[in-house]
Amino acid sequence: MNTLKWIAYSLVLVGALNWGLVGAFHFDLVRFLFGDMTLITRIIYMTIGLGAIASLIFSLKDSYECSNYGC
């Protein structure tokens, strides 16, 4: 399970860095590298979104376990 958490958190980091670039410089790195809404770009965006959902679930699960069983 640690590998899955690491992958999910890495995807969130990539997404956060991309949005930071968009906000600061109006530069979308994913679109620059893979094209404007090509199939691969959409897959990357969806994968990053799924990573964010997984990270949220892992965080909530960890928080629940810490509150009930101690860390």
BELNOR-V120327 format. One line per field, one symbol per residue. ss: DSSP state (h for helix, s for strand, l for the rest). psi: psi as a letter, one per 40 degrees, with the letter a starting at -180 (. if undefined). burial: # if it has 24 or more other C-alpha atoms within 12 Angstrom, else .. Layout:
# BELNOR-V120327
ss->???
psi->???
burial->???
This chain:
# BELNOR-V120327
ss->lhhhhhhhhhhhhhhhhhhhhhhhhlllhhhhhhllllhhhhhhhhhhhhhhhhhhhhhhhhhhhhhhhll
psi->ddddddddddddddddddddddddefhhdddddeihfiddddddddddddddddddddddddddddddei.
burial->.......##.##.##..#.........###.............##..#..##.##................
